[in-house]
């Protein structure tokens, strides 16, 4: 999500809005570039870019992790593509997800953002973002240290064979959710926190055969 994320060598992307119809192979799709990816990418090039560059890439930057927590909360009930397309507007609305600046936002800011059609105009989620900033600012340890303390021990040891092998909730995501809630975070349920773990690379749920799967990452340009 940010310039601080670990760079990943990736296949070349063809076009700007959509790829040709990919060929399905179980829970993998082979795109017009000849590269196998997790099937949820579909033919959408923004999803393809996100899959290739971000999803499952270990992220330890505090600001970027704070952003991910907030955007995962905004995603609840919506498609992740909706959030990706609006991410620049979210960054502008929330001061680049600078924790101190977001923590200082007021009720007037909430009312202003409720009029901003470029983001998701949900009062509870907007207020949760501000609350999450204040909770982050009050931490006695770096946010990344807290989040990564809940990474499973075998986080890079396996690649799921199919989507049915990918959980929606795990004991670790449940424990992380419980801890964050106790610290004052909002919209951080166990399912949302597992999505965060996938996105921030605490787990690697790229399917076996996907070019990004454990043990298969490399250049396909």
Order of alpha helices (4+ residues) and beta strands (2+ residues): beta-beta-beta-alpha-alpha-alpha-alpha-alpha-alpha-alpha-alpha-alpha
